[in-house]
Amino acid sequence: MTDQTADAPRIARTRHALRRRSLTVAASEKLTPHMIRLTLQGADLHDFTSTAPDDHMKLILQGDGDSPQMRDYTPRRFSASELVVDVVDHPGGPAADWARDAAVGDSITIGGPRGSQRIEGDIAHWLLIGDETALPAIGRWIEELPDGARVTSIVGVPDATDEQTLDTAADWQAHWLHRPLKQATDPAPYLAALDAMTVPPRTFVWVAAEAQVARAIRTHLLDNGHDKQWIKASGYWVAGQADASDKAIGD
């Protein structure tokens, strides 16, 4: 799939000061049938830092018990005064339940990001693969790429109404895979999409989905000759396990 090269991309790791920030919901919208977009504001954002599109922070949710529940989410877009967070709307998730009912003026605490991992190097083409949970990171990635950068996305969503339009200067080719949420643990649509395309040399592949799906995609790429140094795969969630992930598959 891609040439084996000595000058593989590198991961530049940066640590950020870990702190909690108290924010307020400034706006809430149903971006698509299965995605809620929240705009958060507050003075605590003045030094908020996120330097990689797949950074994650904690939404800290006050539940019925003594201990809060925490869930990982991508900083979709941010400034010194505003933070945008996209939340997949699915039944049974504490963050989704909170986001569904969130109203302007409601309070929320966030933590992090703890750090960033930027992928750097002579990358000719980006291939971003994921499901709904990865779409905020993929969307941010595509929007932040510079003019002329080549990027292809393969994203699984329930149907055409869940596709998103992105404003980007990059040369972007989108492939949307339609399947019900209950089939999000099936890697077959992603593997079929990969088999139907030619991956150019010097392509960095970023994958994030259910852990077994991400692992299957990575294995498929390796079996077809893609250099493991040109792949980063993460399990953003684990089927049947609440608040579980596998953020470093193959590392």
C-alpha positions as CSV (number, residue, x, y, z in Angstrom):
1,M,0.0,0.0,0.0
2,T,2.8,2.4,0.7
3,D,6.6,2.4,0.4
4,Q,8.6,1.3,3.3
5,T,10.7,4.3,4.2
6,A,13.4,5.2,6.6
7,D,12.1,8.7,7.2
8,A,8.8,7.7,8.8
9,P,6.6,10.3,10.4
10,R,7.3,11.1,14.1
11,I,5.0,11.7,17.0
12,A,5.8,15.0,18.7
13,R,4.4,14.8,22.3
14,T,3.6,17.9,24.3
15,R,2.4,18.0,28.0
16,H,-0.1,20.6,29.1
17,A,-0.8,21.9,32.6
18,L,-3.7,19.7,33.8
19,R,-6.5,21.8,35.3
20,R,-10.2,21.9,35.6
21,R,-12.2,24.7,34.0
22,S,-15.8,25.8,34.9
23,L,-17.7,26.7,31.8
24,T,-21.3,27.6,30.8
25,V,-23.4,26.4,27.9
26,A,-23.7,29.3,25.4
27,A,-25.5,27.4,22.6
28,S,-26.8,23.9,21.8
29,E,-27.8,22.5,18.5
30,K,-28.7,19.2,16.9
31,L,-26.0,19.2,14.2
32,T,-27.2,16.0,12.7
33,P,-29.7,13.4,13.9
34,H,-26.9,11.7,15.9
35,M,-24.7,14.6,16.8
36,I,-25.2,17.3,19.4
37,R,-23.0,20.4,19.2
38,L,-22.4,22.4,22.3
39,T,-20.7,25.8,22.5
40,L,-19.2,26.4,25.9
41,Q,-17.9,29.8,27.2
42,G,-16.1,31.1,30.3
43,A,-13.1,33.1,31.5
44,D,-11.3,29.8,32.3
45,L,-10.7,29.3,28.6
46,H,-8.1,32.1,28.4
47,D,-5.2,29.6,28.5
48,F,-6.9,26.5,27.1
49,T,-4.4,24.6,24.9
50,S,-5.0,21.8,22.3
51,T,-2.4,21.4,19.6
52,A,-3.5,18.1,17.9
53,P,-6.8,17.4,16.3
54,D,-7.2,14.1,18.2
55,D,-6.6,15.6,21.6
56,H,-9.1,14.6,24.3
57,M,-10.4,16.3,27.4
58,K,-12.8,15.2,30.1
59,L,-16.4,16.3,30.5
60,I,-17.0,16.0,34.2
61,L,-20.6,15.2,34.9
62,Q,-22.3,15.3,38.3
63,G,-24.4,12.2,38.7
64,D,-26.6,10.9,41.4
65,G,-23.7,9.4,43.4
66,D,-20.9,11.0,45.4
67,S,-18.3,10.7,42.5
68,P,-18.7,12.5,39.2
69,Q,-18.6,10.6,35.9
70,M,-16.0,11.6,33.4
71,R,-16.0,11.0,29.7
72,D,-13.4,11.8,27.0
73,Y,-14.3,14.2,24.2
74,T,-12.5,16.1,21.4
75,P,-12.0,19.8,21.5
76,R,-13.8,20.3,18.2
77,R,-12.9,24.0,17.9
78,F,-11.7,26.6,20.5
79,S,-10.6,30.1,21.1
80,A,-9.7,32.1,24.2
81,S,-13.4,32.6,25.0
82,E,-15.2,29.7,23.4
83,L,-15.0,25.9,23.1
84,V,-17.1,23.7,20.8
85,V,-17.8,20.1,21.7
86,D,-19.6,17.5,19.5
87,V,-21.3,14.7,21.4
88,V,-22.7,11.6,19.7
89,D,-26.4,11.2,20.7
90,H,-26.9,7.6,21.7
91,P,-29.0,6.0,24.4
92,G,-27.5,5.3,27.8
93,G,-24.4,7.5,27.7
94,P,-24.1,9.9,30.6
95,A,-22.5,12.6,28.5
96,A,-25.1,12.2,25.7
97,D,-27.9,12.3,28.3
98,W,-26.5,15.5,29.7
99,A,-25.9,17.1,26.3
100,R,-29.4,16.2,25.1
101,D,-30.9,18.2,27.9
102,A,-28.3,20.9,28.2
103,A,-29.7,24.5,28.1
104,V,-28.1,27.9,27.7
105,G,-26.7,28.9,31.1
106,D,-26.1,25.4,32.4
107,S,-22.7,24.8,34.0
108,I,-20.2,22.1,33.1
109,T,-16.6,21.4,34.3
110,I,-13.9,20.1,31.9
111,G,-10.5,18.7,32.6
112,G,-7.5,18.8,30.3
113,P,-6.3,18.1,27.6
114,R,-3.4,16.5,29.5
115,G,-1.2,16.6,26.4
116,S,-1.1,16.5,22.6
117,Q,0.5,14.1,20.1
118,R,1.2,15.8,16.8
119,I,2.1,13.7,13.8
120,E,4.9,15.4,11.8
121,G,7.0,14.5,8.8
122,D,6.9,14.4,5.0
123,I,3.4,13.2,4.6
124,A,1.9,13.3,1.1
125,H,-1.6,12.1,1.9
126,W,-3.7,11.7,5.0
127,L,-6.2,8.8,5.4
128,L,-8.6,9.4,8.3
129,I,-10.8,6.4,9.2
130,G,-13.4,6.3,12.0
131,D,-17.0,6.1,13.3
132,E,-19.2,8.7,14.9
133,T,-17.0,9.0,17.9
134,A,-14.0,9.9,15.8
135,L,-15.9,12.4,13.6
136,P,-15.2,15.4,15.8
137,A,-11.4,14.7,15.6
138,I,-11.6,13.9,11.8
139,G,-13.7,17.1,11.2
140,R,-11.2,19.2,13.1
141,W,-8.3,17.6,11.3
142,I,-9.7,18.2,7.9
143,E,-10.6,21.8,8.7
144,E,-7.1,22.6,10.1
145,L,-5.1,21.1,7.2
146,P,-3.4,23.7,5.1
147,D,-4.3,24.7,1.5
148,G,-3.6,21.9,-0.9
149,A,-3.0,19.2,1.6
150,R,-4.4,15.9,0.4
151,V,-6.8,14.0,2.7
152,T,-9.3,11.2,2.4
153,S,-11.8,10.3,5.1
154,I,-13.7,7.1,5.6
155,V,-16.4,7.6,8.2
156,G,-19.2,5.3,9.4
157,V,-22.5,7.0,10.2
158,P,-26.1,5.7,10.4
159,D,-27.3,7.3,7.2
160,A,-26.9,10.2,4.8
161,T,-28.5,12.7,7.2
162,D,-25.5,12.2,9.6
163,E,-22.9,13.2,7.0
164,Q,-21.2,16.6,7.8
165,T,-20.1,19.4,5.5
166,L,-16.7,20.7,6.4
167,D,-15.0,24.0,5.5
168,T,-11.5,23.3,4.5
169,A,-8.7,24.5,2.2
170,A,-7.4,21.0,1.9
171,D,-8.0,18.7,-1.1
172,W,-10.5,16.5,0.7
173,Q,-12.2,13.3,-0.6
174,A,-15.0,12.0,1.6
175,H,-16.3,8.4,1.8
176,W,-19.3,8.0,4.0
177,L,-20.3,4.5,5.1
178,H,-24.0,4.1,6.1
179,R,-24.9,1.5,8.7
180,P,-27.1,1.5,11.9
181,L,-25.4,2.4,15.2
182,K,-26.0,-1.2,16.3
183,Q,-23.6,-2.3,13.6
184,A,-20.8,0.0,14.7
185,T,-18.8,-3.0,15.9
186,D,-18.6,-4.5,12.4
187,P,-15.3,-3.7,10.6
188,A,-16.4,-5.1,7.2
189,P,-17.6,-1.8,5.6
190,Y,-14.3,-0.2,6.4
191,L,-12.3,-3.1,5.0
192,A,-14.4,-3.2,1.8
193,A,-13.8,0.6,1.4
194,L,-10.1,0.1,1.7
195,D,-10.1,-2.7,-0.8
196,A,-11.9,-0.5,-3.3
197,M,-9.2,2.2,-3.2
198,T,-5.5,2.7,-3.9
199,V,-3.6,4.2,-1.0
200,P,-0.9,6.4,-2.4
201,P,2.7,6.2,-1.1
202,R,3.6,8.3,1.9
203,T,0.1,8.0,3.3
204,F,-0.4,8.3,7.0
205,V,-3.4,6.4,8.2
206,W,-5.2,7.5,11.4
207,V,-7.9,5.2,12.7
208,A,-10.3,5.6,15.6
209,A,-13.4,3.5,16.2
210,E,-14.6,0.7,18.5
211,A,-11.4,-1.1,19.7
212,Q,-11.9,-4.4,17.8
213,V,-12.9,-2.5,14.6
214,A,-9.8,-0.2,14.9
215,R,-7.6,-3.3,15.5
216,A,-9.1,-5.1,12.4
217,I,-8.5,-2.1,10.2
218,R,-4.9,-1.8,11.4
219,T,-4.3,-5.5,10.8
220,H,-5.9,-5.3,7.3
221,L,-3.5,-2.4,6.4
222,L,-0.5,-4.3,7.7
223,D,-1.5,-7.4,5.8
224,N,-1.7,-5.3,2.6
225,G,1.8,-4.0,3.1
226,H,1.3,-0.6,4.8
227,D,4.2,0.2,7.1
228,K,3.2,0.2,10.7
229,Q,5.1,3.4,11.3
230,W,2.6,5.1,9.0
231,I,-0.5,4.0,11.1
232,K,-1.9,5.3,14.3
233,A,-4.9,3.3,15.6
234,S,-7.1,3.9,18.7
235,G,-10.1,2.3,20.2
236,Y,-12.2,5.2,21.3
237,W,-14.6,2.8,22.9
238,V,-14.9,-0.9,23.8
239,A,-18.1,-2.7,23.0
240,G,-19.9,-3.9,26.2
241,Q,-17.7,-1.8,28.6
242,A,-18.7,1.6,29.9
243,D,-16.0,4.3,29.8
244,A,-13.4,2.0,28.3
245,S,-10.9,2.7,25.5
246,D,-7.7,1.5,24.0
247,K,-5.9,4.6,22.8
248,A,-2.6,2.9,21.7
249,I,-3.4,-0.1,19.5
250,G,-0.2,-1.7,18.3
251,D,2.1,0.7,20.2
